[in-house]
């Protein structure tokens, strides 16, 4: 039986114009039974159409901040670097991949660009925009940019028991790593929140009624070797891609 071939959106160094992909993504998908392939950064409209049909599934990977204009805001003082080329690629690809009903996994920036592409918003900077409860009391300062290695979990995520993510992982909460300063603010209307951090920040979304779309804020590609739930997430995604072709 042929392995499913999965396209991954590339990293982009805006200073050198280099494109790249961290090997952790490739190792996790290969171990789950797929052939992972990094996509080009710049494609024509026809290329987007062809790419959406060519691959059995897609991973929207981590990376720089999404340009605030894409969700109707001006740039916050703590917004980081952006890559308009990545924004263009991923938004164009998202609509075409969804039209083709291909499985989609979003990781870190991936959950944010998917949410924006489907009509949601994000916090441009968690520490300055997600700092207080509605009663004005300061939130517990959860480390969303952890101070140690990415292969070590730093906080928990509570899962919706009725979600695909909970069924796949076989548990009600996960121990996750955290390497981000932006996060989902308002979920897109078609997406359902399926995981939250202890401070209430949205950590996972899924699209019910779609063949397979799960997006997470953490980086399971650093955890799968020692964490069964992270490995199960990749395996379920790859199995969905296998049945899609």
MDAnalysis code that builds the backbone (N, CA, C; Angstrom):
import MDAnalysis as mda
import numpy as np

u = mda.Universe.empty(735, n_residues=245, atom_resindex=np.repeat(np.arange(245), 3), trajectory=True)
u.add_TopologyAttr("name", ["N", "CA", "C"] * 245)
u.add_TopologyAttr("resid", np.arange(1, 246))
u.add_TopologyAttr("resname", ["UNK", "UNK", "UNK", "UNK", "UNK", "UNK", "UNK", "UNK", "UNK", "UNK", "UNK", "UNK", "UNK", "UNK", "UNK", "UNK", "UNK", "UNK", "UNK", "UNK", "UNK", "UNK", "UNK", "UNK", "UNK", "UNK", "UNK", "UNK", "UNK", "UNK", "UNK", "UNK", "UNK", "UNK", "UNK", "UNK", "UNK", "UNK", "UNK", "UNK", "UNK", "UNK", "UNK", "UNK", "UNK", "UNK", "UNK", "UNK", "UNK", "UNK", "UNK", "UNK", "UNK", "UNK", "UNK", "UNK", "UNK", "UNK", "UNK", "UNK", "UNK", "UNK", "UNK", "UNK", "UNK", "UNK", "UNK", "UNK", "UNK", "UNK", "UNK", "UNK", "UNK", "UNK", "UNK", "UNK", "UNK", "UNK", "UNK", "UNK", "UNK", "UNK", "UNK", "UNK", "UNK", "UNK", "UNK", "UNK", "UNK", "UNK", "UNK", "UNK", "UNK", "UNK", "UNK", "UNK", "UNK", "UNK", "UNK", "UNK", "UNK", "UNK", "UNK", "UNK", "UNK", "UNK", "UNK", "UNK", "UNK", "UNK", "UNK", "UNK", "UNK", "UNK", "UNK", "UNK", "UNK", "UNK", "UNK", "UNK", "UNK", "UNK", "UNK", "UNK", "UNK", "UNK", "UNK", "UNK", "UNK", "UNK", "UNK", "UNK", "UNK", "UNK", "UNK", "UNK", "UNK", "UNK", "UNK", "UNK", "UNK", "UNK", "UNK", "UNK", "UNK", "UNK", "UNK", "UNK", "UNK", "UNK", "UNK", "UNK", "UNK", "UNK", "UNK", "UNK", "UNK", "UNK", "UNK", "UNK", "UNK", "UNK", "UNK", "UNK", "UNK", "UNK", "UNK", "UNK", "UNK", "UNK", "UNK", "UNK", "UNK", "UNK", "UNK", "UNK", "UNK", "UNK", "UNK", "UNK", "UNK", "UNK", "UNK", "UNK", "UNK", "UNK", "UNK", "UNK", "UNK", "UNK", "UNK", "UNK", "UNK", "UNK", "UNK", "UNK", "UNK", "UNK", "UNK", "UNK", "UNK", "UNK", "UNK", "UNK", "UNK", "UNK", "UNK", "UNK", "UNK", "UNK", "UNK", "UNK", "UNK", "UNK", "UNK", "UNK", "UNK", "UNK", "UNK", "UNK", "UNK", "UNK", "UNK", "UNK", "UNK", "UNK", "UNK", "UNK", "UNK", "UNK", "UNK", "UNK", "UNK", "UNK", "UNK", "UNK", "UNK", "UNK", "UNK", "UNK", "UNK", "UNK", "UNK", "UNK", "UNK"])
u.atoms.positions = np.array([
    [0.843, -1.197, 0.000],
    [0.000, 0.000, 0.000],
    [0.879, 1.248, 0.000],
    [0.576, 2.178, -0.894],
    [1.326, 3.425, -0.941],
    [1.066, 4.272, 0.296],
    [2.085, 5.000, 0.708],
    [1.941, 5.914, 1.829],
    [1.295, 7.217, 1.360],
    [0.493, 7.881, 2.204],
    [-0.032, 9.188, 1.830],
    [1.084, 10.226, 1.768],
    [0.968, 11.135, 0.828],
    [1.953, 12.211, 0.654],
    [1.339, 13.500, 1.190],
    [2.043, 14.133, 2.112],
    [1.500, 15.287, 2.819],
    [2.337, 16.521, 2.540],
    [1.681, 17.600, 2.146],
    [2.355, 18.865, 1.884],
    [2.407, 19.722, 3.129],
    [3.573, 20.298, 3.404],
    [3.751, 21.170, 4.569],
    [4.122, 22.577, 4.107],
    [3.490, 23.571, 4.689],
    [3.839, 24.949, 4.337],
    [5.220, 25.270, 4.890],
    [6.024, 26.051, 4.144],
    [7.427, 26.248, 4.507],
    [7.644, 27.413, 5.456],
    [8.753, 27.326, 6.205],
    [9.232, 28.495, 6.921],
    [9.833, 29.482, 5.936],
    [9.936, 30.752, 6.369],
    [10.443, 31.795, 5.472],
    [11.263, 32.795, 6.272],
    [12.554, 32.869, 5.948],
    [13.430, 33.888, 6.534],
    [13.320, 35.140, 5.669],
    [12.655, 36.167, 6.180],
    [12.396, 37.362, 5.369],
    [13.652, 38.190, 5.127],
    [14.713, 37.960, 5.910],
    [15.971, 38.693, 5.694],
    [16.762, 38.098, 4.538],
    [16.836, 36.764, 4.492],
    [17.638, 36.099, 3.458],
    [16.800, 35.545, 2.312],
    [15.462, 35.503, 2.532],
    [14.524, 34.899, 1.591],
    [14.672, 33.382, 1.486],
    [15.385, 32.779, 2.441],
    [15.493, 31.325, 2.484],
    [14.163, 30.708, 2.901],
    [13.859, 29.544, 2.354],
    [12.729, 28.751, 2.822],
    [13.278, 27.488, 3.472],
    [12.564, 26.984, 4.484],
    [13.108, 25.887, 5.270],
    [11.967, 25.173, 5.981],
    [12.304, 24.053, 6.590],
    [11.331, 23.311, 7.389],
    [12.082, 22.582, 8.490],
    [11.637, 22.738, 9.729],
    [12.297, 22.048, 10.828],
    [12.110, 20.541, 10.680],
    [13.159, 19.765, 10.921],
    [13.072, 18.306, 10.728],
    [12.105, 17.622, 11.674],
    [11.720, 18.280, 12.773],
    [10.788, 17.661, 13.716],
    [9.455, 17.326, 13.051],
    [8.971, 18.195, 12.153],
    [7.728, 17.904, 11.432],
    [7.889, 16.654, 10.567],
    [8.999, 16.596, 9.849],
    [9.237, 15.487, 8.924],
    [9.351, 14.162, 9.670],
    [10.048, 14.183, 10.802],
    [10.226, 12.953, 11.582],
    [8.896, 12.456, 12.144],
    [8.091, 13.370, 12.636],
    [6.810, 12.974, 13.230],
    [5.881, 12.367, 12.191],
    [5.814, 12.968, 11.020],
    [4.929, 12.469, 9.964],
    [5.455, 11.177, 9.351],
    [6.760, 11.083, 9.202],
    [7.350, 9.851, 8.680],
    [7.089, 8.690, 9.627],
    [7.246, 8.930, 10.928],
    [6.998, 7.882, 11.913],
    [5.533, 7.458, 11.931],
    [4.645, 8.386, 11.558],
    [3.211, 8.070, 11.539],
    [2.789, 7.369, 10.251],
    [3.734, 7.219, 9.312],
    [3.438, 6.453, 8.103],
    [3.206, 7.257, 6.850],
    [3.659, 8.521, 6.819],
    [3.443, 9.375, 5.657],
    [4.764, 9.721, 4.971],
    [4.641, 10.295, 3.782],
    [5.780, 10.908, 3.094],
    [5.550, 12.413, 3.128],
    [6.308, 13.150, 3.940],
    [6.118, 14.595, 4.035],
    [6.953, 15.342, 2.999],
    [6.380, 16.400, 2.438],
    [7.053, 17.186, 1.405],
    [6.846, 18.673, 1.700],
    [7.931, 19.443, 1.725],
    [7.817, 20.880, 1.924],
    [7.330, 21.542, 0.639],
    [6.343, 22.409, 0.752],
    [5.795, 23.108, -0.413],
    [6.635, 24.324, -0.782],
    [6.588, 24.756, -2.043],
    [7.232, 26.011, -2.426],
    [6.532, 27.202, -1.766],
    [7.256, 28.290, -1.617],
    [6.673, 29.476, -0.999],
    [5.839, 30.284, -1.979],
    [6.316, 30.406, -3.203],
    [5.643, 31.257, -4.182],
    [5.078, 30.406, -5.314],
    [3.767, 30.494, -5.498],
    [3.063, 29.702, -6.497],
    [2.060, 30.575, -7.234],
    [1.779, 30.210, -8.469],
    [0.745, 30.908, -9.219],
    [-0.627, 30.388, -8.794],
    [-1.669, 31.056, -9.244],
    [-3.027, 30.609, -8.920],
    [-3.261, 29.193, -9.437],
    [-2.798, 28.901, -10.633],
    [-2.960, 27.556, -11.184],
    [-2.176, 26.534, -10.369],
    [-1.009, 26.965, -9.891],
    [-0.209, 26.072, -9.045],
    [-0.949, 25.718, -7.763],
    [-1.605, 26.715, -7.159],
    [-2.376, 26.457, -5.939],
    [-3.439, 25.389, -6.197],
    [-4.121, 25.513, -7.324],
    [-5.156, 24.539, -7.669],
    [-4.573, 23.138, -7.820],
    [-3.436, 23.059, -8.499],
    [-2.825, 21.751, -8.740],
    [-2.294, 21.138, -7.443],
    [-1.637, 21.965, -6.619],
    [-1.095, 21.481, -5.354],
    [-2.206, 20.912, -4.471],
    [-3.337, 21.593, -4.428],
    [-4.450, 21.145, -3.590],
    [-4.934, 19.762, -3.996],
    [-4.815, 19.442, -5.273],
    [-5.241, 18.129, -5.763],
    [-4.151, 17.071, -5.637],
    [-2.892, 17.499, -5.696],
    [-1.771, 16.560, -5.743],
    [-1.553, 15.794, -4.443],
    [-1.717, 16.499, -3.316],
    [-1.345, 15.909, -2.026],
    [-2.558, 15.320, -1.318],
    [-2.273, 14.375, -0.428],
    [-3.341, 13.688, 0.283],
    [-3.762, 14.404, 1.555],
    [-2.947, 15.295, 2.047],
    [-3.252, 16.073, 3.229],
    [-2.264, 17.216, 3.357],
    [-2.547, 18.137, 4.279],
    [-1.734, 19.345, 4.402],
    [-1.523, 19.702, 5.863],
    [-0.292, 20.141, 6.162],
    [0.031, 20.664, 7.484],
    [0.385, 22.138, 7.337],
    [-0.315, 22.982, 8.079],
    [0.003, 24.401, 8.155],
    [0.888, 24.567, 9.390],
    [2.148, 24.870, 9.168],
    [3.168, 24.787, 10.204],
    [3.311, 26.096, 10.990],
    [4.203, 26.046, 11.996],
    [4.497, 27.226, 12.790],
    [5.334, 28.232, 12.018],
    [5.440, 29.443, 12.565],
    [6.214, 30.468, 11.894],
    [5.923, 31.858, 12.422],
    [6.150, 32.880, 11.603],
    [6.013, 34.263, 12.047],
    [4.556, 34.676, 12.239],
    [4.382, 35.901, 12.699],
    [3.040, 36.424, 12.947],
    [2.272, 36.626, 11.645],
    [0.954, 36.567, 11.746],
    [0.069, 36.865, 10.617],
    [-0.137, 38.372, 10.537],
    [-0.144, 38.927, 9.328],
    [-0.313, 40.378, 9.195],
    [-1.679, 40.795, 9.738],
    [-1.709, 41.800, 10.633],
    [-2.976, 42.202, 11.263],
    [-4.045, 42.694, 10.297],
    [-3.660, 43.226, 9.139],
    [-4.661, 43.687, 8.178],
    [-5.596, 42.550, 7.764],
    [-5.105, 41.316, 7.833],
    [-5.897, 40.171, 7.386],
    [-7.086, 39.886, 8.290],
    [-7.042, 40.385, 9.523],
    [-8.204, 40.245, 10.402],
    [-8.700, 41.607, 10.880],
    [-8.475, 42.630, 10.056],
    [-9.106, 43.925, 10.260],
    [-8.531, 44.792, 11.352],
    [-7.246, 44.596, 11.686],
    [-6.622, 45.406, 12.721],
    [-5.368, 46.098, 12.212],
    [-4.984, 47.180, 12.914],
    [-3.690, 47.791, 12.672],
    [-2.648, 47.117, 13.552],
    [-1.385, 47.395, 13.293],
    [-0.315, 46.647, 13.945],
    [-0.098, 47.096, 15.381],
    [-0.223, 46.144, 16.306],
    [0.034, 46.357, 17.726],
    [1.540, 46.551, 17.941],
    [1.907, 47.298, 18.963],
    [3.324, 47.589, 19.203],
    [4.136, 46.335, 19.510],
    [3.480, 45.261, 19.992],
    [4.190, 44.028, 20.309],
    [4.024, 42.939, 19.254],
    [3.439, 43.296, 18.109],
    [3.359, 42.335, 17.000],
    [4.768, 42.057, 16.495],
    [5.023, 40.827, 16.089],
    [6.341, 40.448, 15.594],
    [6.447, 40.542, 14.080],
    [7.503, 39.948, 13.561],
    [7.746, 39.965, 12.121],
    [6.667, 39.171, 11.388],
    [6.376, 39.602, 10.149],
    [5.387, 38.912, 9.324],
    [6.025, 38.507, 8.002],
    [5.380, 37.574, 7.337],
    [5.796, 37.148, 6.000],
    [4.584, 37.219, 5.080],
    [4.419, 38.316, 4.345],
    [3.290, 38.409, 3.419],
    [3.251, 37.263, 2.409],
    [4.418, 36.745, 2.041],
    [4.445, 35.637, 1.091],
    [3.828, 34.377, 1.705],
    [4.112, 34.142, 2.975],
    [3.484, 32.985, 3.627],
    [1.996, 33.198, 3.803],
    [1.604, 34.400, 4.203],
    [0.175, 34.692, 4.338],
    [-0.555, 34.402, 3.028],
    [0.028, 34.878, 1.933],
    [-0.596, 34.704, 0.615],
    [-0.703, 33.227, 0.258],
    [0.396, 32.501, 0.432],
    [0.401, 31.072, 0.112],
    [-0.647, 30.325, 0.931],
    [-0.640, 30.532, 2.236],
    [-1.476, 29.708, 3.098],
    [-2.954, 30.032, 2.965],
    [-3.282, 31.297, 2.792],
    [-4.693, 31.637, 2.624],
    [-5.229, 31.131, 1.288],
    [-4.422, 31.242, 0.239],
    [-4.840, 30.721, -1.067],
    [-4.977, 29.208, -1.029],
    [-4.040, 28.569, -0.359],
    [-4.048, 27.110, -0.289],
    [-5.203, 26.608, 0.569],
    [-5.471, 27.295, 1.668],
    [-6.525, 26.856, 2.574],
    [-7.866, 26.733, 1.869],
    [-8.238, 27.733, 1.110],
    [-9.538, 27.691, 0.440],
    [-9.612, 26.555, -0.571],
    [-8.522, 26.318, -1.268],
    [-8.514, 25.269, -2.290],
    [-8.472, 23.869, -1.673],
    [-7.697, 23.721, -0.605],
    [-7.617, 22.431, 0.073],
    [-8.965, 22.072, 0.683],
    [-9.632, 23.059, 1.256],
    [-10.939, 22.791, 1.843],
    [-11.970, 22.464, 0.766],
    [-11.878, 23.123, -0.369],
    [-12.785, 22.798, -1.469],
    [-12.579, 21.365, -1.940],
    [-11.328, 20.894, -1.853],
    [-11.006, 19.520, -2.245],
    [-11.266, 18.522, -1.118],
    [-11.660, 19.032, 0.076],
    [-12.001, 18.174, 1.224],
    [-10.815, 17.333, 1.691],
    [-9.606, 17.903, 1.616],
    [-8.419, 17.188, 2.068],
    [-8.196, 17.407, 3.569],
    [-7.663, 16.417, 4.282],
    [-7.371, 16.579, 5.712],
    [-6.368, 17.706, 5.960],
    [-6.583, 18.426, 7.062],
    [-5.753, 19.587, 7.401],
    [-5.374, 19.511, 8.877],
    [-4.071, 19.681, 9.148],
    [-3.565, 19.806, 10.511],
    [-2.872, 21.157, 10.635],
    [-3.267, 21.956, 11.625],
    [-2.619, 23.239, 11.882],
    [-1.823, 23.179, 13.171],
    [-0.621, 23.743, 13.141],
    [0.251, 23.747, 14.317],
    [0.771, 25.168, 14.557],
    [0.554, 25.698, 15.748],
    [1.026, 27.010, 16.191],
    [0.545, 28.124, 15.252],
    [1.404, 28.719, 14.443],
    [0.923, 29.691, 13.460],
    [-0.204, 29.086, 12.635],
    [-0.128, 27.775, 12.418],
    [-1.141, 27.107, 11.615],
    [-2.550, 27.294, 12.145],
    [-2.752, 27.188, 13.462],
    [-4.093, 27.390, 14.013],
    [-4.529, 28.833, 13.813],
    [-3.570, 29.755, 13.884],
    [-3.891, 31.177, 13.760],
    [-4.272, 31.545, 12.329],
    [-3.506, 31.084, 11.340],
    [-3.798, 31.448, 9.949],
    [-5.066, 30.740, 9.469],
    [-5.316, 29.525, 9.932],
    [-6.559, 28.838, 9.583],
    [-7.746, 29.607, 10.152],
    [-7.632, 30.007, 11.413],
    [-8.721, 30.762, 12.040],
    [-8.968, 32.087, 11.326],
    [-7.909, 32.799, 10.995],
    [-8.048, 34.073, 10.272],
    [-8.643, 33.835, 8.887],
    [-8.151, 32.810, 8.196],
    [-8.636, 32.513, 6.854],
    [-10.115, 32.181, 6.801],
    [-10.650, 31.681, 7.915],
    [-12.062, 31.297, 7.967],
    [-12.932, 32.337, 8.668],
    [-12.329, 33.490, 8.993],
    [-13.128, 34.599, 9.519],
    [-12.968, 34.906, 10.990],
    [-11.969, 34.320, 11.656],
    [-11.734, 34.595, 13.064],
    [-10.672, 35.664, 13.266],
    [-10.356, 35.942, 14.530],
    [-9.324, 36.920, 14.875],
    [-8.327, 36.291, 15.838],
    [-7.197, 36.985, 16.036],
    [-6.181, 36.508, 16.965],
    [-5.702, 37.650, 17.859],
    [-5.162, 37.290, 19.004],
    [-4.451, 38.251, 19.831],
    [-3.100, 38.502, 19.179],
    [-2.771, 39.764, 18.931],
    [-1.461, 40.069, 18.363],
    [-0.342, 39.859, 19.380],
    [-0.676, 39.978, 20.671],
    [0.317, 39.759, 21.719],
    [-0.415, 39.349, 22.990],
    [-0.200, 38.115, 23.425],
    [-0.939, 37.578, 24.566],
    [-0.679, 38.389, 25.835],
    [0.597, 38.685, 26.108],
    [0.948, 39.287, 27.388],
    [0.321, 40.653, 27.593],
    [0.089, 41.401, 26.515],
    [-0.490, 42.731, 26.662],
    [-1.983, 42.780, 26.355],
    [-2.510, 41.786, 25.637],
    [-3.915, 41.822, 25.241],
    [-4.785, 40.798, 25.975],
    [-4.157, 39.818, 26.592],
    [-4.903, 38.764, 27.295],
    [-4.396, 38.709, 28.727],
    [-4.483, 39.865, 29.391],
    [-3.825, 39.988, 30.691],
    [-4.773, 40.030, 31.872],
    [-6.064, 40.359, 31.658],
    [-6.951, 40.536, 32.794],
    [-8.291, 39.833, 32.576],
    [-8.859, 39.366, 33.662],
    [-10.207, 38.821, 33.631],
    [-11.202, 39.964, 33.453],
    [-12.458, 39.651, 33.213],
    [-13.478, 40.673, 33.018],
    [-13.681, 41.530, 34.267],
    [-13.344, 40.980, 35.448],
    [-13.495, 41.768, 36.672],
    [-12.266, 42.616, 36.978],
    [-11.284, 42.602, 36.094],
    [-10.104, 43.434, 36.247],
    [-8.951, 42.786, 36.986],
    [-9.151, 41.580, 37.519],
    [-8.086, 40.901, 38.232],
    [-7.077, 40.306, 37.242],
    [-5.827, 40.383, 37.605],
    [-4.784, 39.857, 36.724],
    [-4.856, 38.340, 36.658],
    [-4.693, 37.801, 35.440],
    [-4.695, 36.352, 35.265],
    [-3.409, 35.745, 35.835],
    [-3.467, 34.466, 36.141],
    [-2.244, 33.740, 36.466],
    [-1.315, 33.808, 35.257],
    [-0.066, 34.213, 35.453],
    [0.830, 34.421, 34.292],
    [1.375, 33.112, 33.727],
    [0.547, 32.410, 32.997],
    [0.955, 31.147, 32.393],
    [2.042, 31.397, 31.341],
    [3.039, 30.534, 31.304],
    [4.156, 30.709, 30.371],
    [3.776, 30.184, 28.990],
    [3.297, 31.072, 28.135],
    [3.003, 30.660, 26.759],
    [4.252, 30.706, 25.877],
    [5.326, 31.267, 26.405],
    [6.650, 31.136, 25.792],
    [7.549, 30.517, 26.859],
    [7.604, 29.195, 26.853],
    [8.246, 28.478, 27.952],
    [9.750, 28.744, 27.999],
    [10.342, 28.685, 29.201],
    [11.750, 29.043, 29.358],
    [12.727, 27.887, 29.184],
    [12.235, 26.715, 28.722],
    [13.132, 25.564, 28.585],
    [12.829, 24.819, 27.292],
    [13.463, 23.674, 27.106],
    [13.422, 22.949, 25.844],
    [12.026, 22.606, 25.365],
    [11.848, 22.607, 24.049],
    [10.530, 22.400, 23.448],
    [10.023, 20.970, 23.607],
    [10.907, 20.036, 23.954],
    [10.480, 18.644, 24.137],
    [9.987, 18.388, 25.561],
    [9.865, 19.452, 26.366],
    [9.383, 19.350, 27.739],
    [8.042, 20.073, 27.847],
    [6.966, 19.421, 28.287],
    [5.680, 20.111, 28.442],
    [5.766, 21.210, 29.498],
    [4.933, 22.259, 29.326],
    [4.981, 23.384, 30.268],
    [3.631, 23.717, 30.893],
    [2.525, 23.296, 30.272],
    [1.218, 23.514, 30.888],
    [0.227, 22.496, 30.347],
    [-0.977, 22.495, 30.893],
    [-1.992, 21.532, 30.481],
    [-3.028, 22.187, 29.575],
    [-3.706, 21.360, 28.809],
    [-4.833, 21.785, 27.971],
    [-6.006, 20.871, 28.280],
    [-7.136, 21.481, 28.609],
    [-8.359, 20.705, 28.874],
    [-9.109, 20.524, 27.562],
    [-9.505, 19.298, 27.265],
    [-10.158, 18.981, 26.005],
    [-11.667, 18.843, 26.180],
    [-12.397, 19.277, 25.162],
    [-13.840, 19.033, 25.104],
    [-14.039, 17.526, 24.930],
    [-14.739, 16.866, 25.846],
    [-14.876, 15.406, 25.753],
    [-15.614, 14.929, 24.509],
    [-16.374, 15.819, 23.869],
    [-17.105, 15.444, 22.664],
    [-16.315, 15.714, 21.388],
    [-15.072, 16.142, 21.518],
    [-14.284, 16.535, 20.348],
    [-13.544, 15.359, 19.727],
    [-13.203, 15.518, 18.464],
    [-12.350, 14.540, 17.788],
    [-11.007, 14.445, 18.507],
    [-10.469, 15.593, 18.910],
    [-9.159, 15.603, 19.550],
    [-9.144, 14.750, 20.808],
    [-10.191, 14.847, 21.617],
    [-10.267, 14.031, 22.831],
    [-10.388, 12.553, 22.487],
    [-11.179, 12.236, 21.470],
    [-11.339, 10.829, 21.069],
    [-10.026, 10.266, 20.538],
    [-9.342, 11.061, 19.742],
    [-8.077, 10.593, 19.163],
    [-7.028, 10.369, 20.246],
    [-6.908, 11.330, 21.163],
    [-5.874, 11.258, 22.188],
    [-6.257, 10.331, 23.337],
    [-7.557, 10.044, 23.458],
    [-8.009, 9.115, 24.477],
    [-7.908, 9.648, 25.895],
    [-8.055, 10.970, 26.052],
    [-7.947, 11.555, 27.387],
    [-8.670, 12.902, 27.427],
    [-8.824, 13.441, 28.629],
    [-9.534, 14.702, 28.798],
    [-8.643, 15.903, 28.935],
    [-7.339, 15.654, 29.114],
    [-6.407, 16.770, 29.163],
    [-5.053, 16.323, 28.632],
    [-4.282, 17.286, 28.173],
    [-2.968, 17.019, 27.613],
    [-1.921, 17.860, 28.321],
    [-0.702, 17.338, 28.375],
    [0.445, 18.129, 28.797],
    [1.162, 18.600, 27.533],
    [1.241, 19.911, 27.339],
    [1.744, 20.446, 26.073],
    [2.908, 21.404, 26.309],
    [3.657, 21.645, 25.237],
    [4.668, 22.694, 25.255],
    [4.038, 24.002, 24.776],
    [4.770, 25.091, 24.858],
    [4.169, 26.386, 24.544],
    [5.237, 27.340, 24.040],
    [5.113, 27.742, 22.755],
    [6.169, 28.541, 22.113],
    [5.492, 29.599, 21.237],
    [4.730, 30.504, 21.827],
    [3.979, 31.456, 21.012],
    [3.643, 32.705, 21.811],
    [3.500, 33.828, 21.106],
    [3.063, 35.052, 21.779],
    [1.747, 35.556, 21.184],
    [1.234, 34.856, 20.174],
    [-0.074, 35.152, 19.615],
    [-0.969, 33.928, 19.801],
    [-2.282, 34.136, 19.704],
    [-3.217, 33.020, 19.904],
    [-4.586, 33.411, 19.374],
    [-5.441, 32.421, 19.235],
    [-6.810, 32.655, 18.768],
    [-7.556, 33.529, 19.771],
    [-8.219, 34.552, 19.260],
    [-9.074, 35.414, 20.083],
    [-10.536, 35.039, 19.850],
    [-11.070, 35.374, 18.679],
    [-12.439, 35.017, 18.315],
    [-12.388, 33.873, 17.311],
    [-12.908, 32.707, 17.647],
    [-12.891, 31.592, 16.696],
    [-13.754, 31.899, 15.477],
    [-13.324, 31.437, 14.322],
    [-14.138, 31.553, 13.118],
    [-15.465, 30.827, 13.328],
    [-16.549, 31.317, 12.732],
    [-17.873, 30.718, 12.957],
    [-17.952, 29.228, 12.654],
    [-17.156, 28.751, 11.696],
    [-17.245, 27.335, 11.312],
    [-16.367, 26.436, 12.175],
    [-15.584, 27.032, 13.070],
    [-14.676, 26.250, 13.903],
    [-15.218, 26.122, 15.329],
    [-14.882, 25.019, 15.974],
    [-15.312, 24.747, 17.335],
    [-14.099, 24.677, 18.249],
    [-14.163, 25.369, 19.374],
    [-13.085, 25.281, 20.363],
    [-13.117, 23.898, 20.994],
    [-11.984, 23.204, 20.972],
    [-11.944, 21.861, 21.556],
    [-10.847, 21.705, 22.589],
    [-10.094, 22.779, 22.860],
    [-9.071, 22.716, 23.885],
    [-8.740, 24.096, 24.418],
    [-8.611, 24.216, 25.744],
    [-8.266, 25.493, 26.372],
    [-7.204, 25.287, 27.442],
    [-6.355, 26.308, 27.613],
    [-5.362, 26.302, 28.682],
    [-6.036, 26.646, 30.003],
    [-5.322, 26.474, 31.106],
    [-5.895, 26.742, 32.421],
    [-6.233, 28.215, 32.619],
    [-5.615, 29.108, 31.860],
    [-5.939, 30.537, 31.955],
    [-7.075, 30.935, 31.012],
    [-7.646, 29.962, 30.295],
    [-8.767, 30.230, 29.405],
    [-8.399, 30.485, 27.966],
    [-7.111, 30.551, 27.651],
    [-6.698, 30.811, 26.271],
    [-7.050, 29.616, 25.379],
    [-7.547, 29.900, 24.189],
    [-7.899, 28.835, 23.236],
    [-6.630, 28.158, 22.733],
    [-6.600, 26.840, 22.822],
    [-5.421, 26.072, 22.427],
    [-5.680, 25.088, 21.292],
    [-6.945, 24.817, 20.972],
    [-7.232, 23.869, 19.897],
    [-8.593, 24.155, 19.283],
    [-8.673, 23.991, 17.979],
    [-9.907, 24.164, 17.214],
    [-10.085, 22.974, 16.294],
    [-11.338, 22.668, 15.965],
    [-11.612, 21.670, 14.943],
    [-12.842, 22.093, 14.152],
    [-13.007, 21.503, 13.002],
    [-14.166, 21.812, 12.160],
    [-15.017, 20.559, 12.055],
    [-16.138, 20.595, 12.717],
    [-17.033, 19.450, 12.705],
    [-17.846, 19.446, 11.419],
    [-18.020, 18.276, 10.844],
    [-18.688, 18.162, 9.560],
    [-17.733, 18.163, 8.389],
    [-16.459, 18.511, 8.642],
    [-15.417, 18.450, 7.613],
    [-14.693, 17.114, 7.787],
    [-14.167, 16.520, 6.707],
    [-13.528, 15.204, 6.831],
    [-12.487, 15.102, 7.945],
    [-11.548, 16.073, 8.030],
    [-10.553, 16.073, 9.112],
    [-9.877, 17.424, 9.138],
    [-10.167, 18.216, 10.139],
    [-9.490, 19.501, 10.345],
    [-9.341, 19.726, 11.839],
    [-8.106, 19.637, 12.297],
    [-7.760, 19.910, 13.694],
    [-6.576, 20.863, 13.700],
    [-6.634, 21.870, 14.566],
    [-5.539, 22.827, 14.678],
    [-5.213, 23.040, 16.142],
    [-3.919, 23.006, 16.472],
    [-3.482, 23.128, 17.859],
    [-2.454, 24.248, 17.994],
    [-2.415, 24.864, 19.169],
    [-1.504, 25.974, 19.385],
    [-0.108, 25.504, 19.790],
    [-0.005, 24.304, 20.347],
    [1.293, 23.799, 20.784],
    [2.014, 23.082, 19.642],
    [3.151, 22.469, 19.963],
    [3.989, 21.820, 18.953],
    [4.134, 20.325, 19.236],
    [3.173, 19.503, 18.805],
    [3.257, 18.060, 19.068],
    [4.427, 17.384, 18.362],
    [4.988, 18.044, 17.348],
    [6.113, 17.438, 16.629],
    [7.367, 17.343, 17.501],
    [7.402, 18.076, 18.614],
    [8.508, 17.949, 19.562],
    [8.221, 16.929, 20.668],
    [6.971, 16.466, 20.763],
    [6.554, 15.652, 21.903],
    [6.246, 14.196, 21.569],
    [6.036, 13.869, 20.292],
    [5.456, 12.584, 19.925],
    [6.294, 11.382, 20.351],
    [7.614, 11.543, 20.462],
    [8.456, 10.398, 20.803],
    [8.267, 9.936, 22.244],
    [7.874, 10.865, 23.130],
    [7.679, 10.479, 24.525],
    [6.241, 10.633, 25.001],
    [5.377, 11.173, 24.141],
    [4.000, 11.433, 24.548],
    [3.041, 10.696, 23.610],
    [2.293, 9.746, 24.170],
    [1.417, 8.910, 23.347],
    [0.329, 9.724, 22.660],
    [-0.216, 10.731, 23.332],
    [-1.297, 11.527, 22.745],
    [-0.814, 12.284, 21.523],
    [0.394, 12.832, 21.581],
    [0.949, 13.551, 20.429],
    [1.161, 12.600, 19.255],
    [1.659, 11.404, 19.546],
    [1.857, 10.412, 18.486],
    [0.520, 9.998, 17.876],
    [-0.502, 9.834, 18.703],
    [-1.824, 9.447, 18.209],
    [-2.434, 10.525, 17.315],
    [-2.162, 11.787, 17.632],
    [-2.665, 12.872, 16.793],
    [-2.095, 12.766, 15.385],
    [-0.796, 12.569, 15.266],
    [-0.188, 12.420, 13.944],
    [-0.674, 11.163, 13.233],
    [-0.825, 10.081, 13.955],
    [-1.289, 8.834, 13.334],
    [-2.713, 8.970, 12.806],
    [-3.581, 9.618, 13.576],
    [-4.958, 9.788, 13.123],
    [-5.021, 10.686, 11.891],
    [-4.220, 11.743, 11.892],
    [-4.149, 12.626, 10.723],
    [-3.665, 11.866, 9.495],
    [-2.612, 11.104, 9.647],
    [-2.057, 10.342, 8.512],
    [-3.070, 9.297, 8.035],
    [-3.773, 8.656, 8.938],
    [-4.797, 7.686, 8.540],
    [-5.901, 8.359, 7.749],
    [-6.285, 9.578, 8.157],
    [-7.299, 10.327, 7.397],
    [-6.790, 10.653, 6.008],
    [-5.505, 10.995, 5.905],
    [-4.925, 11.289, 4.589],
    [-4.873, 10.025, 3.732],
    [-4.642, 8.891, 4.369],
    [-4.562, 7.608, 3.643],
    [-5.914, 7.254, 3.028],
    [-6.981, 7.514, 3.763],
    [-8.316, 7.180, 3.250],
    [-8.841, 8.233, 2.290],
    [-8.155, 9.394, 2.213],
    [-8.625, 10.485, 1.359],
    [-8.196, 10.312, -0.089],
    [-7.167, 9.452, -0.339],
    [-6.716, 9.344, -1.737],
    [-7.185, 8.062, -2.394],
])
